[in-house]
Amino acid sequence: MIRRKITMRTTTGRTTIDVNYCTAFSIREVSKKSVLSKAKYELDIHMQSGTIFTAEADDKELLVFTTLWETKHEHNLSVIELKEELEWK
């Protein structure tokens, strides 16, 4: 099985989630994008085990998570590392 992992901020701390075992997720916009701030979202990530993680995400983090959800390629990403990589370019 191809591993697709992401590290996100959750209500319990930084959590690495294997998206292969994610059965569903819901997204709530908690603050809208403005000139001075980014949009913020909360994701409820439902796992096969029955665990539900509530994660905080901005636009980039949400894009990474949904891309992992939709793809079959192997990834092991930390959103923080990805942000640094995107800002560096």
Jmol script that loads the backbone (N, CA, C; Angstrom):
load data "model"
ATOM      1  N   MET A   1       0.843  -1.179   0.000  1.00  0.00           N
ATOM      2  CA  MET A   1       0.000   0.000   0.000  1.00  0.00           C
ATOM      3  C   MET A   1       0.890   1.245   0.000  1.00  0.00           C
ATOM      4  N   ILE A   2       0.559   2.216  -0.791  1.00  0.00           N
ATOM      5  CA  ILE A   2       1.292   3.475  -0.857  1.00  0.00           C
ATOM      6  C   ILE A   2       0.911   4.324   0.354  1.00  0.00           C
ATOM      7  N   ARG A   3       1.904   4.850   1.049  1.00  0.00           N
ATOM      8  CA  ARG A   3       1.663   5.669   2.230  1.00  0.00           C
ATOM      9  C   ARG A   3       1.482   7.125   1.827  1.00  0.00           C
ATOM     10  N   ARG A   4       0.428   7.720   2.299  1.00  0.00           N
ATOM     11  CA  ARG A   4       0.173   9.146   2.068  1.00  0.00           C
ATOM     12  C   ARG A   4      -0.046   9.783   3.431  1.00  0.00           C
ATOM     13  N   LYS A   5       0.963  10.495   3.926  1.00  0.00           N
ATOM     14  CA  LYS A   5       0.910  11.059   5.271  1.00  0.00           C
ATOM     15  C   LYS A   5       1.024  12.567   5.233  1.00  0.00           C
ATOM     16  N   ILE A   6       0.425  13.215   6.228  1.00  0.00           N
ATOM     17  CA  ILE A   6       0.521  14.658   6.380  1.00  0.00           C
ATOM     18  C   ILE A   6       0.553  14.973   7.867  1.00  0.00           C
ATOM     19  N   THR A   7       1.352  15.950   8.247  1.00  0.00           N
ATOM     20  CA  THR A   7       1.399  16.410   9.626  1.00  0.00           C
ATOM     21  C   THR A   7       0.626  17.715   9.713  1.00  0.00           C
ATOM     22  N   MET A   8      -0.338  17.747  10.640  1.00  0.00           N
ATOM     23  CA  MET A   8      -1.214  18.921  10.778  1.00  0.00           C
ATOM     24  C   MET A   8      -1.346  19.307  12.247  1.00  0.00           C
ATOM     25  N   ARG A   9      -1.757  20.574  12.475  1.00  0.00           N
ATOM     26  CA  ARG A   9      -2.084  21.020  13.825  1.00  0.00           C
ATOM     27  C   ARG A   9      -3.502  20.545  14.142  1.00  0.00           C
ATOM     28  N   THR A  10      -3.645  19.789  15.225  1.00  0.00           N
ATOM     29  CA  THR A  10      -4.961  19.323  15.656  1.00  0.00           C
ATOM     30  C   THR A  10      -5.209  19.822  17.072  1.00  0.00           C
ATOM     31  N   THR A  11      -6.414  19.572  17.576  1.00  0.00           N
ATOM     32  CA  THR A  11      -6.743  20.022  18.929  1.00  0.00           C
ATOM     33  C   THR A  11      -5.898  19.322  19.986  1.00  0.00           C
ATOM     34  N   THR A  12      -5.272  18.191  19.636  1.00  0.00           N
ATOM     35  CA  THR A  12      -4.429  17.466  20.589  1.00  0.00           C
ATOM     36  C   THR A  12      -2.943  17.731  20.372  1.00  0.00           C
ATOM     37  N   GLY A  13      -2.576  18.558  19.397  1.00  0.00           N
ATOM     38  CA  GLY A  13      -1.172  18.858  19.107  1.00  0.00           C
ATOM     39  C   GLY A  13      -0.860  18.606  17.650  1.00  0.00           C
ATOM     40  N   ARG A  14       0.418  18.449  17.319  1.00  0.00           N
ATOM     41  CA  ARG A  14       0.806  18.130  15.936  1.00  0.00           C
ATOM     42  C   ARG A  14       0.583  16.641  15.728  1.00  0.00           C
ATOM     43  N   THR A  15      -0.181  16.306  14.699  1.00  0.00           N
ATOM     44  CA  THR A  15      -0.554  14.922  14.442  1.00  0.00           C
ATOM     45  C   THR A  15      -0.187  14.553  13.021  1.00  0.00           C
ATOM     46  N   THR A  16       0.465  13.395  12.852  1.00  0.00           N
ATOM     47  CA  THR A  16       0.738  12.869  11.527  1.00  0.00           C
ATOM     48  C   THR A  16      -0.369  11.890  11.183  1.00  0.00           C
ATOM     49  N   ILE A  17      -1.040  12.144  10.081  1.00  0.00           N
ATOM     50  CA  ILE A  17      -2.204  11.365   9.667  1.00  0.00           C
ATOM     51  C   ILE A  17      -1.868  10.609   8.390  1.00  0.00           C
ATOM     52  N   ASP A  18      -2.139   9.318   8.384  1.00  0.00           N
ATOM     53  CA  ASP A  18      -2.000   8.504   7.173  1.00  0.00           C
ATOM     54  C   ASP A  18      -3.326   8.593   6.435  1.00  0.00           C
ATOM     55  N   VAL A  19      -3.331   9.324   5.347  1.00  0.00           N
ATOM     56  CA  VAL A  19      -4.561   9.599   4.606  1.00  0.00           C
ATOM     57  C   VAL A  19      -5.191   8.311   4.055  1.00  0.00           C
ATOM     58  N   ASN A  20      -4.398   7.243   3.910  1.00  0.00           N
ATOM     59  CA  ASN A  20      -4.959   5.959   3.467  1.00  0.00           C
ATOM     60  C   ASN A  20      -6.063   5.471   4.393  1.00  0.00           C
ATOM     61  N   TYR A  21      -5.980   5.830   5.669  1.00  0.00           N
ATOM     62  CA  TYR A  21      -6.946   5.357   6.655  1.00  0.00           C
ATOM     63  C   TYR A  21      -8.004   6.411   6.982  1.00  0.00           C
ATOM     64  N   CYS A  22      -8.046   7.471   6.203  1.00  0.00           N
ATOM     65  CA  CYS A  22      -9.059   8.516   6.361  1.00  0.00           C
ATOM     66  C   CYS A  22     -10.281   8.116   5.534  1.00  0.00           C
ATOM     67  N   THR A  23     -11.431   8.004   6.188  1.00  0.00           N
ATOM     68  CA  THR A  23     -12.633   7.558   5.483  1.00  0.00           C
ATOM     69  C   THR A  23     -13.506   8.716   5.010  1.00  0.00           C
ATOM     70  N   ALA A  24     -13.407   9.853   5.688  1.00  0.00           N
ATOM     71  CA  ALA A  24     -14.204  11.024   5.309  1.00  0.00           C
ATOM     72  C   ALA A  24     -13.622  12.249   5.993  1.00  0.00           C
ATOM     73  N   PHE A  25     -13.981  13.426   5.482  1.00  0.00           N
ATOM     74  CA  PHE A  25     -13.609  14.660   6.168  1.00  0.00           C
ATOM     75  C   PHE A  25     -14.633  15.737   5.848  1.00  0.00           C
ATOM     76  N   SER A  26     -14.778  16.666   6.772  1.00  0.00           N
ATOM     77  CA  SER A  26     -15.658  17.816   6.553  1.00  0.00           C
ATOM     78  C   SER A  26     -14.846  19.079   6.791  1.00  0.00           C
ATOM     79  N   ILE A  27     -15.237  20.147   6.107  1.00  0.00           N
ATOM     80  CA  ILE A  27     -14.492  21.405   6.155  1.00  0.00           C
ATOM     81  C   ILE A  27     -15.437  22.527   6.585  1.00  0.00           C
ATOM     82  N   ARG A  28     -14.969  23.336   7.554  1.00  0.00           N
ATOM     83  CA  ARG A  28     -15.695  24.530   7.976  1.00  0.00           C
ATOM     84  C   ARG A  28     -14.773  25.731   7.821  1.00  0.00           C
ATOM     85  N   GLU A  29     -15.274  26.772   7.192  1.00  0.00           N
ATOM     86  CA  GLU A  29     -14.497  28.009   7.114  1.00  0.00           C
ATOM     87  C   GLU A  29     -14.753  28.777   8.414  1.00  0.00           C
ATOM     88  N   VAL A  30     -13.691  29.035   9.169  1.00  0.00           N
ATOM     89  CA  VAL A  30     -13.859  29.723  10.450  1.00  0.00           C
ATOM     90  C   VAL A  30     -13.517  31.208  10.365  1.00  0.00           C
ATOM     91  N   SER A  31     -12.748  31.606   9.357  1.00  0.00           N
ATOM     92  CA  SER A  31     -12.518  33.029   9.108  1.00  0.00           C
ATOM     93  C   SER A  31     -12.239  33.224   7.621  1.00  0.00           C
ATOM     94  N   LYS A  32     -12.785  34.283   7.103  1.00  0.00           N
ATOM     95  CA  LYS A  32     -12.652  34.567   5.678  1.00  0.00           C
ATOM     96  C   LYS A  32     -11.320  35.257   5.385  1.00  0.00           C
ATOM     97  N   LYS A  33     -10.878  35.103   4.153  1.00  0.00           N
ATOM     98  CA  LYS A  33      -9.656  35.754   3.697  1.00  0.00           C
ATOM     99  C   LYS A  33      -9.914  37.255   3.600  1.00  0.00           C
ATOM    100  N   SER A  34      -8.940  38.030   4.054  1.00  0.00           N
ATOM    101  CA  SER A  34      -9.038  39.482   3.921  1.00  0.00           C
ATOM    102  C   SER A  34      -7.693  40.003   3.435  1.00  0.00           C
ATOM    103  N   VAL A  35      -7.595  41.297   3.324  1.00  0.00           N
ATOM    104  CA  VAL A  35      -6.360  41.902   2.855  1.00  0.00           C
ATOM    105  C   VAL A  35      -5.202  41.588   3.813  1.00  0.00           C
ATOM    106  N   LEU A  36      -5.489  41.539   5.106  1.00  0.00           N
ATOM    107  CA  LEU A  36      -4.439  41.354   6.104  1.00  0.00           C
ATOM    108  C   LEU A  36      -4.321  39.937   6.659  1.00  0.00           C
ATOM    109  N   SER A  37      -5.242  39.062   6.311  1.00  0.00           N
ATOM    110  CA  SER A  37      -5.175  37.715   6.892  1.00  0.00           C
ATOM    111  C   SER A  37      -5.634  36.652   5.894  1.00  0.00           C
ATOM    112  N   LYS A  38      -5.188  35.426   6.160  1.00  0.00           N
ATOM    113  CA  LYS A  38      -5.556  34.280   5.336  1.00  0.00           C
ATOM    114  C   LYS A  38      -6.870  33.691   5.829  1.00  0.00           C
ATOM    115  N   ALA A  39      -7.545  32.987   4.960  1.00  0.00           N
ATOM    116  CA  ALA A  39      -8.727  32.237   5.379  1.00  0.00           C
ATOM    117  C   ALA A  39      -8.264  31.101   6.287  1.00  0.00           C
ATOM    118  N   LYS A  40      -9.085  30.765   7.262  1.00  0.00           N
ATOM    119  CA  LYS A  40      -8.784  29.662   8.178  1.00  0.00           C
ATOM    120  C   LYS A  40      -9.931  28.661   8.137  1.00  0.00           C
ATOM    121  N   TYR A  41      -9.578  27.394   8.218  1.00  0.00           N
ATOM    122  CA  TYR A  41     -10.551  26.317   8.145  1.00  0.00           C
ATOM    123  C   TYR A  41     -10.346  25.346   9.298  1.00  0.00           C
ATOM    124  N   GLU A  42     -11.418  24.636   9.658  1.00  0.00           N
ATOM    125  CA  GLU A  42     -11.331  23.498  10.560  1.00  0.00           C
ATOM    126  C   GLU A  42     -11.766  22.277   9.772  1.00  0.00           C
ATOM    127  N   LEU A  43     -10.996  21.216   9.896  1.00  0.00           N
ATOM    128  CA  LEU A  43     -11.324  19.953   9.232  1.00  0.00           C
ATOM    129  C   LEU A  43     -11.619  18.912  10.297  1.00  0.00           C
ATOM    130  N   ASP A  44     -12.703  18.199  10.152  1.00  0.00           N
ATOM    131  CA  ASP A  44     -12.962  17.010  10.961  1.00  0.00           C
ATOM    132  C   ASP A  44     -12.563  15.838  10.092  1.00  0.00           C
ATOM    133  N   ILE A  45     -11.503  15.148  10.504  1.00  0.00           N
ATOM    134  CA  ILE A  45     -10.944  14.049   9.715  1.00  0.00           C
ATOM    135  C   ILE A  45     -11.333  12.745  10.383  1.00  0.00           C
ATOM    136  N   HIS A  46     -12.143  11.947   9.709  1.00  0.00           N
ATOM    137  CA  HIS A  46     -12.658  10.686  10.241  1.00  0.00           C
ATOM    138  C   HIS A  46     -11.765   9.542   9.787  1.00  0.00           C
ATOM    139  N   MET A  47     -11.267   8.768  10.760  1.00  0.00           N
ATOM    140  CA  MET A  47     -10.377   7.656  10.484  1.00  0.00           C
ATOM    141  C   MET A  47     -11.137   6.328  10.542  1.00  0.00           C
ATOM    142  N   GLN A  48     -10.600   5.291   9.884  1.00  0.00           N
ATOM    143  CA  GLN A  48     -11.222   3.965   9.906  1.00  0.00           C
ATOM    144  C   GLN A  48     -11.398   3.435  11.322  1.00  0.00           C
ATOM    145  N   SER A  49     -10.503   3.810  12.218  1.00  0.00           N
ATOM    146  CA  SER A  49     -10.550   3.321  13.597  1.00  0.00           C
ATOM    147  C   SER A  49     -11.697   3.938  14.400  1.00  0.00           C
ATOM    148  N   GLY A  50     -12.330   4.967  13.849  1.00  0.00           N
ATOM    149  CA  GLY A  50     -13.392   5.662  14.565  1.00  0.00           C
ATOM    150  C   GLY A  50     -12.933   6.977  15.177  1.00  0.00           C
ATOM    151  N   THR A  51     -11.629   7.207  15.195  1.00  0.00           N
ATOM    152  CA  THR A  51     -11.087   8.458  15.723  1.00  0.00           C
ATOM    153  C   THR A  51     -11.450   9.600  14.784  1.00  0.00           C
ATOM    154  N   ILE A  52     -11.785  10.740  15.360  1.00  0.00           N
ATOM    155  CA  ILE A  52     -12.037  11.943  14.575  1.00  0.00           C
ATOM    156  C   ILE A  52     -11.063  13.017  15.050  1.00  0.00           C
ATOM    157  N   PHE A  53     -10.207  13.486  14.148  1.00  0.00           N
ATOM    158  CA  PHE A  53      -9.280  14.567  14.455  1.00  0.00           C
ATOM    159  C   PHE A  53      -9.896  15.869  13.969  1.00  0.00           C
ATOM    160  N   THR A  54      -9.771  16.922  14.766  1.00  0.00           N
ATOM    161  CA  THR A  54     -10.146  18.257  14.320  1.00  0.00           C
ATOM    162  C   THR A  54      -8.853  19.008  14.077  1.00  0.00           C
ATOM    163  N   ALA A  55      -8.638  19.393  12.830  1.00  0.00           N
ATOM    164  CA  ALA A  55      -7.387  20.051  12.437  1.00  0.00           C
ATOM    165  C   ALA A  55      -7.666  21.484  12.000  1.00  0.00           C
ATOM    166  N   GLU A  56      -6.666  22.335  12.205  1.00  0.00           N
ATOM    167  CA  GLU A  56      -6.719  23.709  11.731  1.00  0.00           C
ATOM    168  C   GLU A  56      -5.927  23.784  10.425  1.00  0.00           C
ATOM    169  N   ALA A  57      -6.415  24.572   9.474  1.00  0.00           N
ATOM    170  CA  ALA A  57      -5.716  24.665   8.190  1.00  0.00           C
ATOM    171  C   ALA A  57      -5.943  26.034   7.554  1.00  0.00           C
ATOM    172  N   ASP A  58      -4.959  26.472   6.784  1.00  0.00           N
ATOM    173  CA  ASP A  58      -5.149  27.645   5.935  1.00  0.00           C
ATOM    174  C   ASP A  58      -5.341  27.138   4.503  1.00  0.00           C
ATOM    175  N   ASP A  59      -5.371  28.043   3.544  1.00  0.00           N
ATOM    176  CA  ASP A  59      -5.624  27.648   2.146  1.00  0.00           C
ATOM    177  C   ASP A  59      -4.624  26.608   1.638  1.00  0.00           C
ATOM    178  N   LYS A  60      -3.335  26.834   1.892  1.00  0.00           N
ATOM    179  CA  LYS A  60      -2.302  25.914   1.402  1.00  0.00           C
ATOM    180  C   LYS A  60      -2.423  24.544   2.052  1.00  0.00           C
ATOM    181  N   GLU A  61      -2.631  24.524   3.365  1.00  0.00           N
ATOM    182  CA  GLU A  61      -2.759  23.257   4.078  1.00  0.00           C
ATOM    183  C   GLU A  61      -3.971  22.475   3.597  1.00  0.00           C
ATOM    184  N   LEU A  62      -5.067  23.185   3.372  1.00  0.00           N
ATOM    185  CA  LEU A  62      -6.274  22.539   2.868  1.00  0.00           C
ATOM    186  C   LEU A  62      -6.025  21.946   1.482  1.00  0.00           C
ATOM    187  N   LEU A  63      -5.318  22.671   0.637  1.00  0.00           N
ATOM    188  CA  LEU A  63      -4.985  22.179  -0.697  1.00  0.00           C
ATOM    189  C   LEU A  63      -4.123  20.916  -0.621  1.00  0.00           C
ATOM    190  N   VAL A  64      -3.129  20.912   0.256  1.00  0.00           N
ATOM    191  CA  VAL A  64      -2.264  19.738   0.407  1.00  0.00           C
ATOM    192  C   VAL A  64      -3.088  18.540   0.862  1.00  0.00           C
ATOM    193  N   PHE A  65      -3.930  18.734   1.885  1.00  0.00           N
ATOM    194  CA  PHE A  65      -4.721  17.626   2.405  1.00  0.00           C
ATOM    195  C   PHE A  65      -5.666  17.071   1.332  1.00  0.00           C
ATOM    196  N   THR A  66      -6.392  17.937   0.647  1.00  0.00           N
ATOM    197  CA  THR A  66      -7.345  17.442  -0.354  1.00  0.00           C
ATOM    198  C   THR A  66      -6.624  16.812  -1.541  1.00  0.00           C
ATOM    199  N   THR A  67      -5.426  17.295  -1.868  1.00  0.00           N
ATOM    200  CA  THR A  67      -4.641  16.680  -2.941  1.00  0.00           C
ATOM    201  C   THR A  67      -4.222  15.269  -2.539  1.00  0.00           C
ATOM    202  N   LEU A  68      -3.759  15.108  -1.289  1.00  0.00           N
ATOM    203  CA  LEU A  68      -3.407  13.767  -0.816  1.00  0.00           C
ATOM    204  C   LEU A  68      -4.621  12.849  -0.839  1.00  0.00           C
ATOM    205  N   TRP A  69      -5.763  13.366  -0.455  1.00  0.00           N
ATOM    206  CA  TRP A  69      -7.004  12.590  -0.429  1.00  0.00           C
ATOM    207  C   TRP A  69      -7.335  12.070  -1.834  1.00  0.00           C
ATOM    208  N   GLU A  70      -7.104  12.907  -2.850  1.00  0.00           N
ATOM    209  CA  GLU A  70      -7.523  12.575  -4.208  1.00  0.00           C
ATOM    210  C   GLU A  70      -6.474  11.832  -5.019  1.00  0.00           C
ATOM    211  N   THR A  71      -5.234  11.776  -4.568  1.00  0.00           N
ATOM    212  CA  THR A  71      -4.161  11.183  -5.366  1.00  0.00           C
ATOM    213  C   THR A  71      -3.772   9.809  -4.838  1.00  0.00           C
ATOM    214  N   LYS A  72      -3.119   9.047  -5.681  1.00  0.00           N
ATOM    215  CA  LYS A  72      -2.639   7.725  -5.272  1.00  0.00           C
ATOM    216  C   LYS A  72      -1.128   7.683  -5.199  1.00  0.00           C
ATOM    217  N   HIS A  73      -0.478   8.843  -5.317  1.00  0.00           N
ATOM    218  CA  HIS A  73       0.980   8.903  -5.256  1.00  0.00           C
ATOM    219  C   HIS A  73       1.451   8.867  -3.807  1.00  0.00           C
ATOM    220  N   GLU A  74       2.655   8.387  -3.594  1.00  0.00           N
ATOM    221  CA  GLU A  74       3.215   8.311  -2.248  1.00  0.00           C
ATOM    222  C   GLU A  74       3.706   9.683  -1.808  1.00  0.00           C
ATOM    223  N   HIS A  75       3.284  10.095  -0.626  1.00  0.00           N
ATOM    224  CA  HIS A  75       3.701  11.376  -0.063  1.00  0.00           C
ATOM    225  C   HIS A  75       3.886  11.217   1.431  1.00  0.00           C
ATOM    226  N   ASN A  76       4.798  11.965   1.991  1.00  0.00           N
ATOM    227  CA  ASN A  76       4.951  12.088   3.434  1.00  0.00           C
ATOM    228  C   ASN A  76       5.303  13.542   3.666  1.00  0.00           C
ATOM    229  N   LEU A  77       4.290  14.371   3.845  1.00  0.00           N
ATOM    230  CA  LEU A  77       4.485  15.803   3.877  1.00  0.00           C
ATOM    231  C   LEU A  77       4.174  16.389   5.241  1.00  0.00           C
ATOM    232  N   SER A  78       4.986  17.319   5.647  1.00  0.00           N
ATOM    233  CA  SER A  78       4.660  18.177   6.770  1.00  0.00           C
ATOM    234  C   SER A  78       4.224  19.491   6.142  1.00  0.00           C
ATOM    235  N   VAL A  79       3.080  19.986   6.532  1.00  0.00           N
ATOM    236  CA  VAL A  79       2.583  21.224   5.941  1.00  0.00           C
ATOM    237  C   VAL A  79       3.560  22.356   6.215  1.00  0.00           C
ATOM    238  N   ILE A  80       4.182  22.348   7.366  1.00  0.00           N
ATOM    239  CA  ILE A  80       5.149  23.391   7.694  1.00  0.00           C
ATOM    240  C   ILE A  80       6.335  23.319   6.736  1.00  0.00           C
ATOM    241  N   GLU A  81       6.844  22.123   6.449  1.00  0.00           N
ATOM    242  CA  GLU A  81       7.939  21.970   5.489  1.00  0.00           C
ATOM    243  C   GLU A  81       7.503  22.414   4.101  1.00  0.00           C
ATOM    244  N   LEU A  82       6.280  22.073   3.722  1.00  0.00           N
ATOM    245  CA  LEU A  82       5.777  22.461   2.413  1.00  0.00           C
ATOM    246  C   LEU A  82       5.673  23.979   2.301  1.00  0.00           C
ATOM    247  N   LYS A  83       5.194  24.643   3.344  1.00  0.00           N
ATOM    248  CA  LYS A  83       5.100  26.102   3.334  1.00  0.00           C
ATOM    249  C   LYS A  83       6.472  26.719   3.125  1.00  0.00           C
ATOM    250  N   GLU A  84       7.459  26.207   3.858  1.00  0.00           N
ATOM    251  CA  GLU A  84       8.813  26.728   3.733  1.00  0.00           C
ATOM    252  C   GLU A  84       9.331  26.526   2.316  1.00  0.00           C
ATOM    253  N   GLU A  85       9.052  25.376   1.732  1.00  0.00           N
ATOM    254  CA  GLU A  85       9.497  25.090   0.378  1.00  0.00           C
ATOM    255  C   GLU A  85       8.820  26.033  -0.612  1.00  0.00           C
ATOM    256  N   LEU A  86       7.512  26.269  -0.466  1.00  0.00           N
ATOM    257  CA  LEU A  86       6.789  27.151  -1.376  1.00  0.00           C
ATOM    258  C   LEU A  86       7.256  28.594  -1.244  1.00  0.00           C
ATOM    259  N   GLU A  87       7.550  29.038  -0.012  1.00  0.00           N
ATOM    260  CA  GLU A  87       8.001  30.410   0.201  1.00  0.00           C
ATOM    261  C   GLU A  87       9.428  30.612  -0.312  1.00  0.00           C
ATOM    262  N   TRP A  88      10.232  29.537  -0.280  1.00  0.00           N
ATOM    263  CA  TRP A  88      11.608  29.623  -0.735  1.00  0.00           C
ATOM    264  C   TRP A  88      11.686  29.839  -2.232  1.00  0.00           C
ATOM    265  N   LYS A  89      10.752  29.259  -2.981  1.00  0.00           N
ATOM    266  CA  LYS A  89      10.803  29.330  -4.449  1.00  0.00           C
ATOM    267  C   LYS A  89      10.428  30.656  -4.963  1.00  0.00           C
TER     268      LYS A  89
END
end "model"
wireframe off; spacefill off
backbone 0.3
color backbone group
